[in-house]
Amino acid sequence: MYSSELFIDVEYQQVCKHKKVVCGDVFLSRRLKQENRTLVVLADGLGSGIKANMLASLTAGMIVNFMSLNEPLERFTETIMKTLPVDPFRKIGFSTFTIIDIDSDGETHIIEYGNPPVLLIRDGECIKPNRDLLVLSSTMEHPQNLYSWNFQAQKNDRIAYMTDGISQSGMGRKDMPFGWEMTSVQSFLKINTQKHPNISARDLSKKLCAQAISNDIQKPQDDMTCGVIHFTKPRQLLLCTGPPYSRENDKLLAEKVDHFEGTKILCGGTTAEIISRELNREIDVDMDSATPTLPPLSKIEGIDLVSEGILTLGRISTLLESNSILEEPEDTPAGQIIQQFIDNDEIYIIVGTKVNNAHQDPTLPVELEIRRNVMKRIANLLETKFLKRVILEYL
């Protein structure tokens, strides 16, 4: 099975300012597969609402495109500065930003402009980086200060990044007149990583955001975005769906499933029957898990989840594509599989290529695509939207 020593787990949380429906913070990320790079950009539009969101979206989009093309830092930052208007009072652009560029071996380059400094947490301690100052003044009315720093990530390192809605939360309170401030944020991260050494990026970012909201007495006074990147050993998941093209490969499929070290999911009645027969394990149907639209789950010893095939996968594909995964209850077959996708880092998918005649029935809805196309779309969505590492194999 495919495996790597280091996986870059990227998670973030976002909350709009109280009584606002559009967030002025914009988060963008992209994995460049050919270059084995991960790009993370967090832009904070000045103020909140639609105008702030438009400026932040423009900034983040330009940065990701420039970084993808490997444009020199000075060139693309000056282009962005000249494109964006400058706040006449604060003398900074109408959108601040944080850029994190990570190679597959953990070499990390960070660029900061206006946002709170990025924090590196290693062995439960916040490491103070040696940041380089870059002053952009050649073509702009007001000189702009950027900070840049590099480091080689180690296993279990974490990077915390945020907008000032987090660091300034609670401002004006008697016990924090200047807000939460970065020293307190560092202490919070230090305490949580020491208490929970294996805490995931997702859970740590949730805790950080929840504390900031609490600082503002549950009514955020500014847009809040925070995220955590965790350099970790990849958590692996294997999903098998569909019978192999040749019956001779049934045994090979069963061996792959049996020897896999990680979470195992089977999608499809025929797939489950093959594994049951080849491994000599019984199938038990869990009627309590049935829903009005999807058949119930089954149980096989040594398999974490066994569901119906194409209907469930089609539902998952629709939810991933429409960004509506939170609308699916976690106890449904589709909801449980999506949760496993989120909780794991490397998704290994084996797609059987034997044609199922039922999928060619002209009375079935047009949306019911053949298994191979559905799985291609799911794999692409997991890679592009959720930054998962996906390995797709046809059998």
C-alpha positions as CSV (number, residue, x, y, z in Angstrom):
1,M,0.0,0.0,0.0
2,Y,1.0,3.6,-0.7
3,S,2.4,5.4,2.4
4,S,4.5,8.4,3.3
5,E,6.3,9.5,6.4
6,L,4.7,13.0,6.6
7,F,1.3,14.2,5.8
8,I,0.2,17.9,5.8
9,D,-3.2,18.1,7.5
10,V,-4.7,21.5,6.9
11,E,-7.8,22.6,8.8
12,Y,-9.5,25.9,9.5
13,Q,-12.6,27.4,11.3
14,Q,-14.4,30.6,10.4
15,V,-17.1,32.8,12.0
16,C,-18.7,36.0,10.7
17,K,-18.9,39.1,12.8
18,H,-22.1,39.3,14.9
19,K,-25.1,40.1,12.7
20,K,-23.1,39.8,9.5
21,V,-23.9,37.1,6.9
22,V,-20.8,37.6,4.7
23,C,-17.3,37.0,6.1
24,G,-14.5,39.4,5.2
25,D,-11.9,36.7,5.7
26,V,-11.1,34.3,2.9
27,F,-9.2,31.0,3.1
28,L,-7.8,29.3,0.0
29,S,-5.7,26.2,-0.3
30,R,-4.3,24.2,-3.1
31,R,-2.2,21.1,-3.5
32,L,0.1,21.2,-6.5
33,K,0.5,17.4,-7.2
34,Q,3.2,17.7,-9.9
35,E,5.4,19.8,-7.6
36,N,4.4,18.1,-4.3
37,R,3.5,21.5,-2.8
38,T,0.7,22.6,-0.5
39,L,-0.3,26.3,-0.6
40,V,-2.4,27.9,2.1
41,V,-3.6,31.6,1.9
42,L,-5.6,33.5,4.5
43,A,-6.7,37.0,3.5
44,D,-8.4,39.5,5.8
45,G,-10.4,42.2,4.0
46,L,-10.5,45.5,6.0
47,G,-13.7,45.7,7.9
48,S,-16.4,43.1,7.3
49,G,-19.2,42.3,4.9
50,I,-19.4,42.1,1.2
51,K,-16.7,44.7,0.3
52,A,-14.2,43.1,2.7
53,N,-15.0,39.7,1.2
54,M,-14.5,40.9,-2.3
55,L,-11.1,42.5,-1.6
56,A,-10.0,39.4,0.4
57,S,-11.1,37.1,-2.4
58,L,-9.3,39.1,-5.0
59,T,-6.1,39.1,-2.8
60,A,-6.2,35.4,-2.0
61,G,-7.0,34.4,-5.6
62,M,-4.1,36.5,-7.0
63,I,-1.7,35.0,-4.4
64,V,-2.6,31.4,-5.2
65,N,-2.3,32.0,-8.9
66,F,1.1,33.8,-8.6
67,M,2.4,31.2,-6.2
68,S,1.3,28.3,-8.5
69,L,3.3,29.9,-11.3
70,N,6.4,30.3,-9.0
71,E,6.5,34.1,-9.5
72,P,9.1,35.9,-7.4
73,L,7.9,37.2,-4.1
74,E,8.8,40.8,-4.7
75,R,7.0,40.9,-8.1
76,F,3.7,39.4,-7.2
77,T,3.4,41.2,-3.8
78,E,4.0,44.6,-5.4
79,T,1.4,43.7,-8.1
80,I,-1.1,43.0,-5.3
81,M,-0.2,46.1,-3.4
82,K,-0.7,48.3,-6.5
83,T,-4.0,46.5,-7.3
84,L,-5.5,47.0,-3.9
85,P,-6.4,50.4,-2.4
86,V,-4.5,51.5,0.7
87,D,-6.3,52.5,3.9
88,P,-5.4,56.2,4.4
89,F,-5.4,56.0,8.2
90,R,-3.6,52.6,8.8
91,K,-1.4,53.0,5.7
92,I,-1.8,49.4,4.8
93,G,-3.7,47.6,2.0
94,F,-7.4,46.9,2.3
95,S,-6.6,43.3,2.6
96,T,-3.9,41.7,4.8
97,F,-2.7,38.2,4.1
98,T,-0.7,35.1,5.3
99,I,0.9,32.7,2.9
100,I,2.2,29.3,3.8
101,D,4.0,27.3,1.1
102,I,5.0,23.7,2.1
103,D,7.0,21.2,0.1
104,S,6.4,17.5,0.4
105,D,9.5,17.0,2.5
106,G,8.3,19.6,5.1
107,E,10.3,22.6,3.9
108,T,8.1,25.5,4.8
109,H,8.1,29.1,3.6
110,I,5.8,31.7,5.3
111,I,5.0,35.2,4.2
112,E,3.1,37.6,6.5
113,Y,1.5,41.0,5.8
114,G,-0.6,42.7,8.4
115,N,-2.1,39.5,9.9
116,P,-1.1,38.2,13.4
117,P,2.2,36.3,13.2
118,V,2.0,32.6,12.4
119,L,2.9,30.4,15.4
120,L,5.0,27.2,15.2
121,I,4.2,24.7,18.0
122,R,6.8,22.0,18.5
123,D,6.9,19.5,21.4
124,G,4.2,21.6,23.2
125,E,6.2,24.8,23.0
126,C,5.7,27.9,20.8
127,I,8.9,28.4,18.8
128,K,9.9,32.0,18.1
129,P,11.1,32.2,14.4
130,N,13.8,34.5,13.0
131,R,11.7,36.5,10.6
132,D,13.2,38.5,7.7
133,L,11.8,42.0,7.0
134,L,11.0,42.9,3.4
135,V,10.2,46.5,2.7
136,L,8.3,47.2,-0.5
137,S,8.7,50.9,-1.4
138,S,10.0,51.2,-4.9
139,T,6.6,51.7,-6.6
140,M,4.2,52.6,-3.8
141,E,3.3,55.8,-2.0
142,H,3.6,54.2,1.5
143,P,6.3,51.6,2.2
144,Q,4.8,48.2,3.1
145,N,6.4,45.8,5.5
146,L,6.3,42.0,4.9
147,Y,7.8,39.3,7.0
148,S,9.3,36.1,5.7
149,W,10.7,33.0,7.4
150,N,11.6,29.4,6.6
151,F,11.9,26.3,8.6
152,Q,12.1,22.5,8.1
153,A,9.0,20.9,9.6
154,Q,9.3,17.9,11.8
155,K,6.8,15.2,12.6
156,N,4.1,16.4,15.0
157,D,4.9,20.1,14.4
158,R,1.9,22.4,14.2
159,I,1.4,25.8,12.6
160,A,-1.3,28.1,13.8
161,Y,-2.5,31.0,11.6
162,M,-5.3,33.5,12.2
163,T,-6.8,36.9,11.4
164,D,-6.9,39.7,14.0
165,G,-10.5,38.8,14.9
166,I,-9.0,36.0,16.9
167,S,-6.1,37.9,18.5
168,Q,-8.2,40.9,19.3
169,S,-11.2,39.0,20.6
170,G,-12.5,40.3,23.9
171,M,-11.1,43.8,23.4
172,G,-12.6,46.3,25.8
173,R,-13.3,43.8,28.5
174,K,-11.9,44.7,31.9
175,D,-9.7,41.6,32.1
176,M,-8.4,42.0,28.5
177,P,-8.6,45.7,27.5
178,F,-6.4,45.1,24.4
179,G,-7.9,41.9,23.4
180,W,-6.7,38.3,23.7
181,E,-3.3,39.2,22.4
182,M,-0.8,36.8,20.9
183,T,1.0,35.9,24.2
184,S,-2.3,34.6,25.5
185,V,-3.0,32.8,22.2
186,Q,0.4,31.1,22.5
187,S,-0.3,30.0,26.1
188,F,-3.7,28.6,25.0
189,L,-2.0,26.6,22.2
190,K,0.8,25.4,24.5
191,I,-1.6,24.2,27.2
192,N,-3.8,22.3,24.8
193,T,-1.0,20.6,22.9
194,Q,0.7,19.6,26.1
195,K,-2.5,18.3,27.6
196,H,-3.5,16.5,24.3
197,P,-0.3,15.7,22.4
198,N,-2.2,13.9,19.7
199,I,-4.9,16.5,19.1
200,S,-5.8,16.8,15.5
201,A,-5.6,20.0,13.5
202,R,-9.3,20.1,13.2
203,D,-10.0,19.8,16.9
204,L,-7.3,22.3,17.9
205,S,-8.6,24.9,15.4
206,K,-12.1,24.4,16.7
207,K,-10.9,25.0,20.3
208,L,-9.0,28.1,19.3
209,C,-12.1,29.6,17.5
210,A,-14.5,28.6,20.3
211,Q,-12.3,30.4,22.9
212,A,-12.1,33.6,20.7
213,I,-15.9,33.5,20.4
214,S,-16.2,33.1,24.2
215,N,-13.9,36.1,24.7
216,D,-16.5,38.1,22.8
217,I,-19.3,36.8,25.0
218,Q,-20.6,34.6,22.1
219,K,-21.1,37.7,19.9
220,P,-18.0,38.1,17.6
221,Q,-17.0,41.7,17.3
222,D,-15.0,41.0,14.1
223,D,-14.8,38.2,11.5
224,M,-12.8,35.3,12.9
225,T,-10.7,32.8,11.0
226,C,-8.1,30.5,12.4
227,G,-6.4,27.4,11.2
228,V,-3.9,24.7,12.1
229,I,-1.5,22.7,10.0
230,H,-0.3,19.5,11.5
231,F,2.6,17.6,10.1
232,T,1.7,14.0,11.0
233,K,1.8,10.4,10.1
234,P,-1.0,9.9,7.6
235,R,-4.2,8.2,8.8
236,Q,-5.2,5.8,6.0
237,L,-8.5,4.6,4.7
238,L,-9.3,2.0,2.1
239,L,-12.6,2.1,0.2
240,C,-13.5,-0.8,-2.2
241,T,-16.5,-0.7,-4.5
242,G,-17.5,-2.9,-7.3
243,P,-16.4,-6.4,-8.3
244,P,-13.1,-6.8,-10.2
245,Y,-13.3,-7.2,-14.0
246,S,-12.1,-10.7,-13.8
247,R,-13.3,-13.2,-11.2
248,E,-9.7,-14.4,-10.9
249,N,-9.0,-11.0,-9.1
250,D,-11.5,-11.6,-6.3
251,K,-8.9,-13.3,-4.2
252,L,-6.4,-10.4,-4.9
253,L,-9.1,-7.8,-3.8
254,A,-9.8,-9.8,-0.6
255,E,-6.0,-9.9,0.2
256,K,-5.7,-6.2,-0.3
257,V,-8.6,-5.6,2.1
258,D,-7.4,-8.1,4.7
259,H,-3.8,-6.8,4.8
260,F,-4.6,-3.1,4.8
261,E,-3.7,-1.3,8.1
262,G,-6.2,1.4,8.5
263,T,-10.0,2.1,8.2
264,K,-11.7,-0.3,5.8
265,I,-15.0,0.5,3.9
266,L,-16.9,-1.6,1.4
267,C,-19.5,-0.1,-0.8
268,G,-21.8,-2.4,-2.7
269,G,-23.6,-5.7,-2.1
270,T,-21.5,-7.7,-4.6
271,T,-18.3,-6.3,-3.2
272,A,-19.3,-7.3,0.3
273,E,-20.3,-10.8,-0.9
274,I,-16.8,-11.2,-2.5
275,I,-15.0,-10.3,0.7
276,S,-17.3,-12.4,2.7
277,R,-16.7,-15.5,0.5
278,E,-13.0,-15.1,0.0
279,L,-12.3,-14.4,3.7
280,N,-14.9,-16.8,5.0
281,R,-16.7,-14.2,7.1
282,E,-20.5,-13.8,7.5
283,I,-22.5,-10.7,6.6
284,D,-25.0,-9.3,9.1
285,V,-27.5,-6.7,8.0
286,D,-28.1,-3.8,10.4
287,M,-31.8,-2.9,9.7
288,D,-31.7,-0.1,12.3
289,S,-29.4,1.9,9.9
290,A,-31.8,2.0,7.0
291,T,-33.0,5.4,5.8
292,P,-35.9,6.4,3.5
293,T,-33.5,6.9,0.6
294,L,-30.6,4.5,1.3
295,P,-30.4,0.7,2.2
296,P,-29.1,-0.3,5.6
297,L,-25.5,-0.9,6.6
298,S,-24.1,-4.4,7.0
299,K,-21.3,-5.8,9.2
300,I,-18.4,-8.0,8.4
301,E,-15.7,-9.0,10.9
302,G,-12.6,-6.9,10.4
303,I,-14.4,-4.3,8.2
304,D,-15.3,-0.9,9.7
305,L,-18.2,-0.1,7.5
306,V,-20.2,-2.0,4.8
307,S,-22.8,0.0,2.8
308,E,-24.8,-0.2,-0.4
309,G,-22.9,0.9,-3.5
310,I,-23.9,3.3,-6.2
311,L,-26.8,5.1,-4.5
312,T,-24.7,5.8,-1.4
313,L,-21.7,6.9,-3.5
314,G,-23.9,9.1,-5.7
315,R,-25.3,10.8,-2.5
316,I,-21.7,11.3,-1.2
317,S,-20.6,12.8,-4.5
318,T,-23.5,15.3,-4.5
319,L,-22.9,16.3,-0.9
320,L,-19.1,16.9,-1.5
321,E,-19.7,18.9,-4.7
322,S,-22.4,21.1,-3.2
323,N,-20.5,21.9,0.0
324,S,-23.4,20.6,2.0
325,I,-21.9,17.7,4.0
326,L,-23.1,19.2,7.3
327,E,-26.7,18.7,6.1
328,E,-26.2,14.9,6.1
329,P,-26.8,13.3,9.5
330,E,-23.7,11.5,10.7
331,D,-25.5,8.3,11.5
332,T,-26.6,7.6,7.9
333,P,-24.5,5.5,5.5
334,A,-23.4,8.5,3.5
335,G,-22.8,10.6,6.6
336,Q,-20.6,7.9,8.2
337,I,-18.5,7.5,5.1
338,I,-18.1,11.3,4.7
339,Q,-17.0,11.5,8.3
340,Q,-14.4,8.8,7.7
341,F,-13.1,10.8,4.6
342,I,-12.7,13.8,6.9
343,D,-11.0,11.9,9.7
344,N,-8.4,10.3,7.4
345,D,-5.6,11.7,5.4
346,E,-4.7,9.2,2.7
347,I,-7.7,7.7,0.9
348,Y,-6.9,4.6,-1.1
349,I,-9.8,3.6,-3.4
350,I,-10.1,0.3,-5.3
351,V,-12.8,0.4,-8.1
352,G,-13.9,-2.9,-9.6
353,T,-14.5,-2.5,-13.4
354,K,-16.9,-5.3,-14.0
355,V,-20.1,-3.8,-15.6
356,N,-23.1,-4.0,-13.4
357,N,-26.1,-4.5,-15.7
358,A,-28.4,-2.8,-13.2
359,H,-26.6,0.5,-13.8
360,Q,-27.5,0.4,-17.5
361,D,-31.2,0.3,-16.8
362,P,-32.8,3.2,-18.9
363,T,-35.5,3.6,-16.3
364,L,-33.0,4.7,-13.6
365,P,-32.4,8.5,-13.2
366,V,-29.8,10.1,-15.4
367,E,-27.9,11.2,-12.3
368,L,-27.1,7.6,-11.5
369,E,-23.7,7.3,-13.3
370,I,-21.7,4.2,-13.6
371,R,-19.4,3.6,-10.6
372,R,-16.2,4.5,-12.3
373,N,-17.3,8.1,-13.1
374,V,-18.7,8.6,-9.6
375,M,-15.5,7.5,-8.0
376,K,-13.4,9.7,-10.3
377,R,-15.5,12.7,-9.2
378,I,-15.3,11.8,-5.5
379,A,-11.5,11.4,-5.7
380,N,-11.1,14.8,-7.4
381,L,-13.3,16.5,-4.8
382,L,-11.4,15.0,-1.9
383,E,-8.1,16.2,-3.4
384,T,-9.1,19.7,-4.4
385,K,-11.6,20.7,-1.7
386,F,-10.5,18.7,1.3
387,L,-6.7,18.4,0.5
388,K,-6.7,14.7,0.9
389,R,-4.1,12.4,-0.7
390,V,-6.1,10.1,-2.9
391,I,-4.8,6.9,-4.6
392,L,-7.2,5.5,-7.2
393,E,-6.8,1.9,-8.5
394,Y,-8.9,0.0,-11.0
395,L,-9.2,-3.7,-10.7
